[in-house]
């Protein structure tokens, strides 16, 4: 019996050895056991926290207060908005419509300080206003004069929607140069899909470095009372800075005015007027009491130059003329019946409420 078992075991060992030699894939290695020495590699995390931390302290809450109709001693808070601290001297930019009817403006900083602000000036046409507070150690919004907003840039809208407290929303610049969207003026807006709701007006639109891109003004729904999503607008930073300087200096914005209505010249129009001039505007109407009419402009004149600057279109004419000082006499080159003519125009002041 013992011999039988010994023979069987020996036969099994020999068989196993032959199989391992003939089929090496049957050989396995016992994996070595070891404790993990580090955490597993995590996917990269993308965050805009840096931009928010840079910009958000300079975005303030604004409360517009008005005296009651029956009690001139009682101030009621009736308006809500946001503002942006632009200077350590206490200058704050907000929207015109936020403070338009205010008898008193209260500014609340993110560090808990509260101030009554002085209204230095407001401009209906750009929907901007400038306030001033007396305070030290003010956070100031980062600004970069070299930055040019472009479609696709990521932006953050910071403000105080519905008085919930400071809130940041995220999106991109959807379009630039949007015009004809304001009830007051013709300025070009930045369009974004970052959410802008009631209370965000006057707040900051910033890039991913926390630098000011524009001043939030309205959503399409607020502007036109239609049901929309993802279409909001901001006033570009460069226009904001220019208007702010004028309001600080004079309390109002003075704009040049010549009183013409025109259409951009196209190659087809130029051919119809027997002209090779393809840059400029065709005068299609005039203010009968305006400077252009008094200077001798006529309907169907082609305006080509203003004070030596070539006219590139209707929008360009508005930009040039509004920067001219009222009272200045400016040469303007026109084409009339195919012949060049220079007219001297005394610049007026745009007849809109400041």
C-alpha positions as CSV (number, residue, x, y, z in Angstrom):
1,X,0.0,0.0,0.0
2,X,2.8,2.4,0.9
3,X,4.6,1.6,-2.3
4,X,1.4,2.3,-4.2
5,X,1.0,5.8,-2.7
6,X,4.7,6.6,-3.1
7,X,4.6,5.5,-6.7
8,X,1.5,7.7,-7.3
9,X,3.1,10.8,-5.7
10,X,6.3,10.3,-7.7
11,X,4.3,9.9,-10.9
12,X,2.3,13.1,-10.1
13,X,5.5,15.1,-9.5
14,X,7.1,13.9,-12.7
15,X,4.0,14.7,-14.7
16,X,3.8,18.2,-13.2
17,X,7.5,18.8,-14.0
18,X,7.0,17.7,-17.6
19,X,3.9,19.9,-18.0
20,X,5.8,23.0,-16.7
21,X,8.7,22.4,-19.1
22,X,6.4,21.8,-22.0
23,X,3.9,24.7,-21.2
24,X,5.9,27.5,-19.5
25,X,2.7,29.7,-19.5
26,X,1.5,27.7,-16.6
27,X,4.2,29.2,-14.5
28,X,2.9,32.1,-12.3
29,X,4.5,34.5,-10.0
30,X,3.0,35.4,-6.7
31,X,2.6,39.2,-6.7
32,X,4.6,40.9,-4.1
33,X,2.4,42.7,-1.5
34,X,3.3,46.3,-0.6
35,X,1.5,49.2,1.1
36,X,0.6,52.2,-1.1
37,X,3.3,54.9,-0.8
38,X,1.3,57.9,-2.2
39,X,-2.2,59.1,-3.0
40,X,-3.6,58.2,-6.4
41,X,-3.1,61.0,-9.0
42,X,-6.1,63.3,-9.1
43,X,-7.5,65.0,-12.2
44,X,-6.7,68.7,-12.4
45,X,-9.2,71.1,-10.8
46,X,-10.1,74.3,-12.6
47,X,-11.2,77.2,-10.5
48,X,-11.7,80.9,-10.8
49,X,-11.2,81.5,-7.1
50,X,-8.1,83.7,-7.8
51,X,-10.1,86.1,-10.0
52,X,-13.0,86.2,-7.5
53,X,-10.7,86.9,-4.6
54,X,-9.0,89.8,-6.5
55,X,-12.2,91.4,-7.7
56,X,-15.0,90.7,-5.3
57,X,-13.9,93.0,-2.4
58,X,-14.2,96.0,-4.7
59,X,-17.8,95.2,-5.7
60,X,-20.3,96.9,-3.3
61,X,-24.0,96.7,-2.7
62,X,-26.0,99.9,-3.4
63,X,-29.3,100.8,-1.9
64,X,-31.3,103.7,-3.2
65,X,-33.6,105.4,-0.7
66,X,-36.4,107.9,-1.3
67,X,-38.5,110.1,1.0
68,X,-42.0,108.9,1.6
69,X,-44.8,110.9,-0.1
70,X,-46.5,111.5,3.2
71,X,-43.5,111.9,5.4
72,X,-40.5,113.9,4.3
73,X,-38.6,112.6,7.3
74,X,-38.9,109.0,6.4
75,X,-36.5,107.4,3.9
76,X,-37.6,104.2,2.3
77,X,-35.3,101.8,0.5
78,X,-36.7,101.4,-3.0
79,X,-33.9,100.5,-5.3
80,X,-31.2,97.8,-5.3
81,X,-28.0,97.5,-7.3
82,X,-24.3,97.0,-7.2
83,X,-21.3,99.2,-7.8
84,X,-17.5,99.0,-8.4
85,X,-14.8,100.8,-6.4
86,X,-12.6,102.3,-9.1
87,X,-10.2,104.3,-7.0
88,X,-8.8,104.4,-3.5
89,X,-10.1,107.9,-3.3
90,X,-13.6,106.5,-2.9
91,X,-14.9,106.8,-6.5
92,X,-17.6,104.2,-7.3
93,X,-19.2,103.5,-10.7
94,X,-22.7,102.2,-10.9
95,X,-25.7,102.4,-13.4
96,X,-27.6,105.5,-14.0
97,X,-30.9,103.6,-13.5
98,X,-29.8,102.3,-10.1
99,X,-29.6,105.9,-8.6
100,X,-31.8,107.9,-11.0
101,X,-34.6,108.5,-8.5
102,X,-32.6,108.3,-5.3
103,X,-32.8,110.9,-2.6
104,X,-30.1,109.1,-0.7
105,X,-27.6,106.3,-1.7
106,X,-26.2,103.9,0.8
107,X,-23.1,101.8,-0.1
108,X,-22.3,98.5,1.8
109,X,-18.8,97.1,1.4
110,X,-18.1,93.4,1.7
111,X,-16.1,94.0,4.9
112,X,-19.2,95.1,6.6
113,X,-18.6,98.9,6.4
114,X,-21.6,101.0,5.4
115,X,-21.5,104.6,4.0
116,X,-23.8,107.3,2.7
117,X,-22.5,108.2,-0.8
118,X,-22.3,111.5,-2.6
119,X,-23.7,111.4,-6.1
120,X,-21.0,113.2,-8.2
121,X,-22.8,112.9,-11.6
122,X,-24.8,110.7,-13.8
123,X,-25.1,110.1,-17.5
124,X,-28.4,108.9,-19.0
125,X,-26.9,108.1,-22.5
126,X,-24.4,105.5,-21.2
127,X,-26.4,104.5,-18.1
128,X,-23.5,105.3,-15.8
129,X,-23.2,107.2,-12.6
130,X,-20.3,108.1,-10.2
131,X,-20.6,108.0,-6.4
132,X,-18.0,109.0,-3.8
133,X,-17.6,107.8,-0.3
134,X,-15.2,109.0,2.4
135,X,-13.2,106.0,3.6
136,X,-9.7,104.6,4.0
137,X,-8.2,101.3,3.0
138,X,-10.6,100.7,0.2
139,X,-10.3,97.7,-2.1
140,X,-10.0,98.7,-5.7
141,X,-11.0,96.7,-8.8
142,X,-7.9,95.5,-10.8
143,X,-7.8,97.2,-14.2
144,X,-5.7,96.4,-17.3
145,X,-5.8,99.0,-20.1
146,X,-4.1,96.5,-22.4
147,X,-6.9,94.0,-22.2
148,X,-9.2,93.8,-25.3
149,X,-12.4,91.7,-24.7
150,X,-13.0,89.1,-27.4
151,X,-15.7,86.7,-28.2
152,X,-15.1,83.5,-26.2
153,X,-13.3,85.0,-23.3
154,X,-14.4,83.6,-20.0
155,X,-15.9,86.2,-17.7
156,X,-17.5,86.4,-14.3
157,X,-20.4,88.7,-13.2
158,X,-20.2,89.8,-9.6
159,X,-23.1,91.6,-7.9
160,X,-25.9,91.4,-5.4
161,X,-28.9,89.8,-7.2
162,X,-32.2,90.2,-5.4
163,X,-30.3,91.3,-2.3
164,X,-29.2,87.7,-1.6
165,X,-25.6,88.9,-0.9
166,X,-22.6,89.0,-3.2
167,X,-22.9,86.4,-5.9
168,X,-20.6,85.3,-8.8
169,X,-21.9,83.9,-12.1
170,X,-19.9,82.5,-14.9
171,X,-20.0,82.6,-18.7
172,X,-18.2,83.9,-21.8
173,X,-18.3,87.0,-23.9
174,X,-20.9,86.1,-26.5
175,X,-20.5,89.2,-28.7
176,X,-19.0,92.7,-28.7
177,X,-20.3,95.9,-30.2
178,X,-24.0,95.3,-29.5
179,X,-25.7,98.7,-30.1
180,X,-29.3,99.9,-30.1
181,X,-30.1,98.0,-26.9
182,X,-30.3,100.9,-24.5
183,X,-33.4,103.0,-23.8
184,X,-31.1,106.0,-23.4
185,X,-28.2,105.9,-25.8
186,X,-26.3,104.3,-28.6
187,X,-23.3,102.9,-26.9
188,X,-21.9,99.5,-27.8
189,X,-22.4,96.7,-25.2
190,X,-20.6,93.5,-24.4
191,X,-22.9,90.6,-24.6
192,X,-22.4,87.7,-22.2
193,X,-24.2,84.6,-21.1
194,X,-23.2,85.1,-17.4
195,X,-26.4,85.5,-15.4
196,X,-27.3,89.2,-14.6
197,X,-30.4,89.6,-12.5
198,X,-32.1,92.4,-10.6
199,X,-29.5,93.8,-8.2
200,X,-26.6,92.9,-10.4
201,X,-26.9,96.2,-12.3
202,X,-23.7,98.3,-11.7
203,X,-21.7,95.3,-10.7
204,X,-18.4,94.1,-12.2
205,X,-17.8,91.9,-15.2
206,X,-14.3,90.6,-14.8
207,X,-11.9,88.2,-16.7
208,X,-10.2,85.2,-15.2
209,X,-7.4,87.4,-13.8
210,X,-10.0,89.4,-11.9
211,X,-9.6,92.5,-14.1
212,X,-12.5,94.7,-14.9
213,X,-14.1,94.0,-18.3
214,X,-17.2,96.0,-18.0
215,X,-20.1,97.2,-15.8
216,X,-23.1,94.9,-15.8
217,X,-26.2,96.7,-16.9
218,X,-29.1,94.4,-17.8
219,X,-30.3,91.2,-19.3
220,X,-32.3,91.1,-22.5
221,X,-35.3,90.2,-20.4
222,X,-34.9,93.3,-18.2
223,X,-34.4,95.5,-21.2
224,X,-37.3,94.2,-23.4
225,X,-39.5,92.4,-20.9
226,X,-39.3,89.2,-22.9
227,X,-38.6,85.7,-21.6
228,X,-34.9,85.0,-22.4
229,X,-32.0,83.1,-20.9
230,X,-28.3,83.6,-21.3
231,X,-28.3,87.1,-23.0
232,X,-27.0,89.8,-20.7
233,X,-25.1,93.1,-21.4
234,X,-22.3,95.1,-19.9
235,X,-20.9,98.6,-20.6
236,X,-17.2,98.2,-21.7
237,X,-14.5,99.2,-19.3
238,X,-12.9,101.8,-21.6
239,X,-16.2,103.7,-22.1
240,X,-16.8,103.4,-18.4
241,X,-13.4,104.9,-17.5
242,X,-13.9,107.8,-20.0
243,X,-17.4,108.7,-18.7
244,X,-16.2,108.4,-15.1
245,X,-13.4,111.0,-15.6
246,X,-15.9,113.4,-17.2
247,X,-18.4,113.0,-14.4
248,X,-15.7,113.5,-11.8
249,X,-14.4,116.6,-13.5
250,X,-17.7,118.3,-14.5
251,X,-20.6,116.4,-12.9
252,X,-22.0,115.8,-16.4
253,X,-20.9,114.7,-19.9
254,X,-20.8,117.3,-22.6
255,X,-21.1,115.9,-26.1
256,X,-20.7,117.4,-29.5
257,X,-23.7,117.5,-31.9
258,X,-24.1,118.4,-35.6
259,X,-27.7,117.2,-36.2
260,X,-27.5,114.9,-39.2
261,X,-29.0,111.5,-39.9
262,X,-27.0,109.3,-42.3
263,X,-26.6,105.9,-43.9
264,X,-23.3,104.1,-44.5
265,X,-22.0,104.3,-48.0
266,X,-21.8,101.0,-49.8
267,X,-20.1,100.5,-53.2
268,X,-23.6,100.2,-54.8
269,X,-24.6,103.5,-53.3
270,X,-21.4,105.2,-54.4
271,X,-22.0,104.0,-58.0
272,X,-25.5,105.4,-57.9
273,X,-24.1,108.8,-56.8
274,X,-21.4,108.6,-59.6
275,X,-18.7,108.5,-56.9
276,X,-15.7,106.2,-56.3
277,X,-15.8,107.2,-52.6
278,X,-16.9,104.1,-50.7
279,X,-16.1,105.3,-47.2
280,X,-18.4,107.8,-45.5
281,X,-22.1,108.4,-44.8
282,X,-24.9,109.8,-47.0
283,X,-26.9,112.5,-45.4
284,X,-30.6,111.4,-45.4
285,X,-32.0,113.9,-42.9
286,X,-31.1,116.9,-40.7
287,X,-32.2,118.7,-37.7
288,X,-33.6,122.0,-39.2
289,X,-32.1,124.0,-36.3
290,X,-28.9,121.9,-36.1
291,X,-25.3,122.9,-36.8
292,X,-25.0,120.9,-40.0
293,X,-28.1,122.6,-41.6
294,X,-26.8,126.0,-40.6
295,X,-23.4,125.3,-42.1
296,X,-24.9,124.4,-45.5
297,X,-25.2,120.6,-45.5
298,X,-27.8,119.2,-47.9
299,X,-29.6,115.9,-48.1
300,X,-27.6,113.4,-50.2
301,X,-24.3,115.0,-49.4
302,X,-21.6,112.4,-48.7
303,X,-19.7,113.2,-45.5
304,X,-16.1,112.0,-46.0
305,X,-14.0,113.7,-43.4
306,X,-14.4,115.4,-40.0
307,X,-11.5,117.6,-38.9
308,X,-9.1,115.6,-41.1
309,X,-10.3,112.2,-39.9
310,X,-11.7,109.9,-42.5
311,X,-15.3,108.9,-42.0
312,X,-15.7,105.1,-42.0
313,X,-19.4,104.8,-41.2
314,X,-22.3,106.1,-39.1
315,X,-21.0,104.7,-35.9
316,X,-17.7,106.3,-36.5
317,X,-19.3,109.7,-37.1
318,X,-21.1,109.5,-33.7
319,X,-17.8,108.6,-32.0
320,X,-15.9,111.5,-33.6
321,X,-18.6,114.2,-33.1
322,X,-19.5,113.4,-29.5
323,X,-15.8,113.9,-28.6
324,X,-15.7,117.4,-30.1
325,X,-16.1,120.5,-27.9
326,X,-19.3,122.4,-28.3
327,X,-18.6,125.8,-29.8
328,X,-15.6,124.6,-31.8
329,X,-15.5,125.4,-35.6
330,X,-14.6,122.2,-37.4
331,X,-13.9,121.7,-41.2
332,X,-15.9,118.8,-42.7
333,X,-15.3,117.5,-46.2
334,X,-18.3,116.4,-48.2
335,X,-19.0,115.2,-51.7
336,X,-21.8,117.0,-53.5
337,X,-22.8,116.0,-57.0
338,X,-19.5,114.3,-57.4
339,X,-17.5,117.5,-56.4
340,X,-15.5,117.8,-53.1
341,X,-16.6,120.7,-50.8
342,X,-15.4,121.8,-47.3
343,X,-18.0,123.2,-44.9
344,X,-17.2,124.9,-41.6
345,X,-19.5,123.6,-38.8
346,X,-19.9,125.1,-35.4
347,X,-20.3,122.1,-33.1
348,X,-23.4,122.2,-30.9
349,X,-24.2,120.3,-27.7
350,X,-26.3,117.1,-27.9
351,X,-29.8,118.0,-26.9
352,X,-30.4,115.1,-24.4
353,X,-30.9,115.2,-20.7
354,X,-27.6,114.4,-18.9
